[in-house]
Amino acid sequence: MKKISATGAMLLACALAWAQMYFVGNSDKDALSYKCGETMKFSIRLFENDKPKVGQKLEWEVKSDDGTKKSGKAVSAETPLELTAKTDVPGFVSVEVFAVNDKGERLTTTSSAQHWGKKILRYAGGAGADVEKIKNSGKEPTDFDAFWQRQLDEQAKVPLKAEKKLITEYSKGKFNVYELTVSCVGKPAKAFLSIPKNAKAKSLPLKVRYHGYGVNRTSPKMRDNTICLTVERHSFELLREPEYYAELNKGELKDFGLTAEDHQTPEACYFKFMILRDLRALEYAKKNVPQWDGKNIAVTGGSMGGFQSIFVAWLDKDVTHCTAEIPWMTDLWAADCGTTRIPALFRPAYTPAIRYFDSTYAVKRLKCPLDIVAWLGDYTCPPSGIMVLYNSSPTRTTLDFGQNGIHAGPVSKKETSKHFKLSK
């Protein structure tokens, strides 16, 4: 067996120690209850093996939607690190604390508390002021409804045709699982359909799931007593080898929908065709799955899947419930439109055409109940945009904001992430 050098052993020991560290922190009151100009107090503490970590170097950053920023250094102690923030405009503050080494490099962790593998060891939280007053930073296109009606009209001219193929590797248990290829404006929709075996006609609800941004192999969803439709983001082959998707990601689908060239006009936007494929796959299921009860349709998805869910829930009036987890395309362009809001970290380049795909405009037309789940430290889908979505919804809506979480999920032990909720 190869021996580990003294330096290697030390680095390994440090890595293992860092993996067991995590931050816990919160504001001094309900994170959604502050007023503009009010001081928000945060208490944040670093733990190791569930005990306060003493002597670890820290760096912190505080940003506000009113444009102010501040930063500093500290050392972890038995007592919490106390930080303050405020915003003088309706909006949110971002509070981040990082553990660093002697070179000032941020430590990483592979702890399950950090979610999705190796990540920066951090606290990522925040709070909002006068959140009910946060509105969209831009103006809704005057022909928003007319544009989308034209797309539906064009779709209606395309005969509904589909290829339905049983996937034997997934159909050996309690479900029959199919691959669908459904005609659509542009390229066909691709989807998985799973139906519990021996289900009676008109007996089961339909649940539709959409995916977040990416180009990769996905798998069908299966759920007891439920028909599951999983719609692919792209019109590509399903269940292929990883190399197939890697080539698409480097070529045809590289940075799909992100460049200004992709949406010089709303008619040419990649997301238009994505939404139409989503709608066409659902249309097929409604008309061709006799086990559907004819009443219940729930749509759900995370990130870009949340964006898709909101648009489908608006454009298909048969949808009865929408769940949008960390939804994307929620007034992401505030920083591009002259506001002081903290910029979104991942957004399509701004053009007037991209506003036809803003979830906060689609949600204004929603008829079914909506549940939103988000994180106060997520600046892929910034809290202010999420709040615009909630404020714009006219229907029964809930919002669950988790403290100390980023787009990938919680960055602490799940039980330490406090949640703040609104409902109307």
JOQUI-V93325 format. One record per residue. N is the residue number from 0. RES is the residue in one small letter. PSI is psi in whole degrees, 0 to 359 (NA if undefined). OMEGA is omega in whole degrees, -180 to 180 (NA if undefined). Layout:
BEGIN
n | res | psi | omega
N | RES | PSI | OMEGA
N | RES | PSI | OMEGA
END
This chain:
BEGIN
n | res | psi | omega
0 | m | 135 | -178
1 | k | 132 | -180
2 | k | 147 | 177
3 | i | 134 | 180
4 | s | 164 | 180
5 | a | 319 | 179
6 | t | 318 | 180
7 | g | 320 | 179
8 | a | 321 | 180
9 | m | 316 | 180
10 | l | 321 | 179
11 | l | 318 | 179
12 | a | 319 | 178
13 | c | 318 | -179
14 | a | 318 | 179
15 | l | 322 | 179
16 | a | 316 | -179
17 | w | 324 | -178
18 | a | 339 | -179
19 | q | 4 | 178
20 | m | 149 | 177
21 | y | 154 | 179
22 | f | 146 | 171
23 | v | 133 | 180
24 | g | 163 | 179
25 | n | 168 | 176
26 | s | 167 | -176
27 | d | 352 | 175
28 | k | 180 | 179
29 | d | 125 | -172
30 | a | 347 | -179
31 | l | 13 | -171
32 | s | 1 | -176
33 | y | 164 | 175
34 | k | 159 | 178
35 | c | 134 | 180
36 | g | 350 | -179
37 | e | 138 | 179
38 | t | 128 | 176
39 | m | 127 | -179
40 | k | 128 | 180
41 | f | 136 | 175
42 | s | 121 | -172
43 | i | 133 | -178
44 | r | 142 | 178
45 | l | 132 | 179
46 | f | 152 | 172
47 | e | 123 | -176
48 | n | 40 | 176
49 | d | 17 | 175
50 | k | 149 | 179
51 | p | 132 | 178
52 | k | 126 | -177
53 | v | 134 | 172
54 | g | 6 | 180
55 | q | 132 | 178
56 | k | 139 | -178
57 | l | 153 | 168
58 | e | 145 | -178
59 | w | 154 | 178
60 | e | 135 | 176
61 | v | 126 | 178
62 | k | 151 | -179
63 | s | 153 | 178
64 | d | 353 | 173
65 | d | 4 | 175
66 | g | 355 | -179
67 | t | 149 | 179
68 | k | 148 | 172
69 | k | 158 | -178
70 | s | 167 | 180
71 | g | 183 | 180
72 | k | 156 | -180
73 | a | 177 | 175
74 | v | 133 | -178
75 | s | 149 | -177
76 | a | 180 | 176
77 | e | 323 | 180
78 | t | 155 | -177
79 | p | 154 | 168
80 | l | 128 | -179
81 | e | 125 | 178
82 | l | 150 | 178
83 | t | 156 | 179
84 | a | 166 | 173
85 | k | 163 | 172
86 | t | 135 | -179
87 | d | 0 | 174
88 | v | 155 | 176
89 | p | 123 | -176
90 | g | 199 | -174
91 | f | 163 | 170
92 | v | 148 | 175
93 | s | 128 | 179
94 | v | 120 | 180
95 | e | 140 | 175
96 | v | 134 | -178
97 | f | 143 | 169
98 | a | 133 | -177
99 | v | 158 | 176
100 | n | 188 | -175
101 | d | 339 | 178
102 | k | 0 | -178
103 | g | 9 | 180
104 | e | 137 | -179
105 | r | 135 | -180
106 | l | 150 | 176
107 | t | 170 | -179
108 | t | 151 | 172
109 | t | 13 | -179
110 | s | 143 | 177
111 | s | 338 | 178
112 | a | 337 | -179
113 | q | 345 | 173
114 | h | 137 | 174
115 | w | 45 | 170
116 | g | 206 | -172
117 | k | 120 | -177
118 | k | 166 | 175
119 | i | 134 | 175
120 | l | 113 | -172
121 | r | 164 | 161
122 | y | 133 | -180
123 | a | 98 | -177
124 | g | 194 | -180
125 | g | 187 | 179
126 | a | 164 | -177
127 | g | 155 | 178
128 | a | 134 | -179
129 | d | 51 | -172
130 | v | 334 | -179
131 | e | 349 | -179
132 | k | 0 | -178
133 | i | 123 | -177
134 | k | 169 | 180
135 | n | 141 | -177
136 | s | 344 | -177
137 | g | 180 | 180
138 | k | 135 | 177
139 | e | 136 | 176
140 | p | 136 | -176
141 | t | 335 | -180
142 | d | 29 | -178
143 | f | 309 | -180
144 | d | 317 | -178
145 | a | 320 | 179
146 | f | 310 | -176
147 | w | 328 | 176
148 | q | 323 | 177
149 | r | 321 | 180
150 | q | 319 | 178
151 | l | 321 | 179
152 | d | 319 | 178
153 | e | 320 | 178
154 | q | 320 | -178
155 | a | 337 | 180
156 | k | 345 | -180
157 | v | 117 | 180
158 | p | 138 | -179
159 | l | 105 | 178
160 | k | 148 | -177
161 | a | 149 | 169
162 | e | 126 | -178
163 | k | 118 | -174
164 | k | 125 | 178
165 | l | 133 | 177
166 | i | 102 | -172
167 | t | 325 | -177
168 | e | 335 | 178
169 | y | 359 | -173
170 | s | 23 | -178
171 | k | 347 | -178
172 | g | 235 | -173
173 | k | 357 | -172
174 | f | 149 | 163
175 | n | 125 | -176
176 | v | 131 | -175
177 | y | 154 | 167
178 | e | 130 | -179
179 | l | 140 | 169
180 | t | 114 | -169
181 | v | 133 | -180
182 | s | 149 | -173
183 | c | 165 | 167
184 | v | 129 | -176
185 | g | 218 | -179
186 | k | 155 | -177
187 | p | 156 | 174
188 | a | 144 | 177
189 | k | 136 | -175
190 | a | 160 | 170
191 | f | 142 | 176
192 | l | 122 | 177
193 | s | 134 | -178
194 | i | 125 | 177
195 | p | 135 | -180
196 | k | 146 | 179
197 | n | 14 | 176
198 | a | 138 | -179
199 | k | 162 | 178
200 | a | 140 | 177
201 | k | 41 | -175
202 | s | 344 | -170
203 | l | 147 | 173
204 | p | 163 | 179
205 | l | 128 | 176
206 | k | 129 | -176
207 | v | 130 | -179
208 | r | 141 | 177
209 | y | 154 | -172
210 | h | 160 | 174
211 | g | 179 | -177
212 | y | 137 | 176
213 | g | 175 | 177
214 | v | 97 | -176
215 | n | 168 | 177
216 | r | 136 | 176
217 | t | 169 | -177
218 | s | 157 | 178
219 | p | 151 | 175
220 | k | 141 | 178
221 | m | 138 | -176
222 | r | 134 | 179
223 | d | 141 | 175
224 | n | 27 | -178
225 | t | 138 | 169
226 | i | 127 | -177
227 | c | 124 | 174
228 | l | 119 | 180
229 | t | 109 | -173
230 | v | 128 | 180
231 | e | 150 | 179
232 | r | 327 | -171
233 | h | 164 | 176
234 | s | 72 | 178
235 | f | 175 | -178
236 | e | 143 | -179
237 | l | 154 | 173
238 | l | 34 | 176
239 | r | 172 | 178
240 | e | 155 | -177
241 | p | 326 | -178
242 | e | 327 | 179
243 | y | 313 | -179
244 | y | 326 | 178
245 | a | 321 | 179
246 | e | 319 | 177
247 | l | 321 | -179
248 | n | 330 | 178
249 | k | 341 | -174
250 | g | 256 | -172
251 | e | 323 | -175
252 | l | 14 | 179
253 | k | 127 | 177
254 | d | 36 | -176
255 | f | 132 | 175
256 | g | 1 | -172
257 | l | 331 | -175
258 | t | 154 | 179
259 | a | 329 | 179
260 | e | 335 | -179
261 | d | 339 | -177
262 | h | 57 | 171
263 | q | 328 | 172
264 | t | 150 | 179
265 | p | 330 | -180
266 | e | 330 | -176
267 | a | 356 | -173
268 | c | 137 | 180
269 | y | 324 | -176
270 | f | 335 | 176
271 | k | 312 | -179
272 | f | 327 | 177
273 | m | 312 | -180
274 | i | 320 | 179
275 | l | 323 | 175
276 | r | 320 | 177
277 | d | 314 | -178
278 | l | 320 | -177
279 | r | 321 | 177
280 | a | 319 | 178
281 | l | 319 | 178
282 | e | 317 | 178
283 | y | 312 | -177
284 | a | 319 | -180
285 | k | 324 | -174
286 | k | 345 | -170
287 | n | 10 | 177
288 | v | 96 | -175
289 | p | 341 | 180
290 | q | 344 | 178
291 | w | 138 | -176
292 | d | 355 | 178
293 | g | 4 | -176
294 | k | 311 | -167
295 | n | 120 | 175
296 | i | 116 | 176
297 | a | 131 | 177
298 | v | 143 | -177
299 | t | 159 | 177
300 | g | 163 | 179
301 | g | 143 | 177
302 | s | 243 | 177
303 | m | 332 | 175
304 | g | 328 | 175
305 | g | 319 | 175
306 | f | 313 | 179
307 | q | 318 | -178
308 | s | 317 | -178
309 | i | 316 | 180
310 | f | 318 | 179
311 | v | 320 | 179
312 | a | 329 | 176
313 | w | 312 | -170
314 | l | 338 | 175
315 | d | 105 | -173
316 | k | 351 | 178
317 | d | 347 | 179
318 | v | 132 | -175
319 | t | 348 | 178
320 | h | 143 | 179
321 | c | 130 | 172
322 | t | 120 | -179
323 | a | 111 | -180
324 | e | 130 | -176
325 | i | 55 | -171
326 | p | 139 | -179
327 | w | 172 | 177
328 | m | 39 | 178
329 | t | 88 | -180
330 | d | 49 | -177
331 | l | 347 | -168
332 | w | 23 | -179
333 | a | 317 | -179
334 | a | 339 | 178
335 | d | 350 | -173
336 | c | 25 | 172
337 | g | 6 | 178
338 | t | 169 | 178
339 | t | 8 | -178
340 | r | 149 | 176
341 | i | 126 | -174
342 | p | 148 | 171
343 | a | 139 | -176
344 | l | 337 | -175
345 | f | 108 | -177
346 | r | 152 | 172
347 | p | 147 | 176
348 | a | 143 | -175
349 | y | 130 | 164
350 | t | 159 | 177
351 | p | 329 | -177
352 | a | 330 | -176
353 | i | 339 | -180
354 | r | 344 | 176
355 | y | 352 | -178
356 | f | 22 | 178
357 | d | 119 | -178
358 | s | 333 | -176
359 | t | 344 | 172
360 | y | 319 | 179
361 | a | 321 | -175
362 | v | 335 | 178
363 | k | 340 | -176
364 | r | 6 | -175
365 | l | 145 | 178
366 | k | 335 | -176
367 | c | 163 | 176
368 | p | 150 | -177
369 | l | 132 | 173
370 | d | 130 | -178
371 | i | 135 | 176
372 | v | 132 | -176
373 | a | 175 | -179
374 | w | 140 | -179
375 | l | 341 | 179
376 | g | 12 | -177
377 | d | 112 | 177
378 | y | 15 | 160
379 | t | 319 | 173
380 | c | 83 | -169
381 | p | 147 | -178
382 | p | 324 | -180
383 | s | 320 | 177
384 | g | 321 | 176
385 | i | 321 | -180
386 | m | 324 | 174
387 | v | 318 | 179
388 | l | 311 | 180
389 | y | 313 | -178
390 | n | 332 | -176
391 | s | 344 | -176
392 | s | 130 | -179
393 | p | 355 | -173
394 | t | 185 | 177
395 | r | 119 | -171
396 | t | 139 | 172
397 | t | 151 | 177
398 | l | 126 | 178
399 | d | 110 | 178
400 | f | 119 | 178
401 | g | 140 | 177
402 | q | 146 | 176
403 | n | 57 | 176
404 | g | 151 | 178
405 | i | 189 | -175
406 | h | 326 | -179
407 | a | 348 | -180
408 | g | 196 | -178
409 | p | 145 | 176
410 | v | 30 | 175
411 | s | 181 | 172
412 | k | 136 | -173
413 | k | 321 | -176
414 | e | 347 | 180
415 | t | 354 | -178
416 | s | 102 | -179
417 | k | 147 | -179
418 | h | 143 | 179
419 | f | 134 | -171
420 | k | 143 | 173
421 | l | 154 | 176
422 | s | 152 | 176
423 | k | NA | NA
END
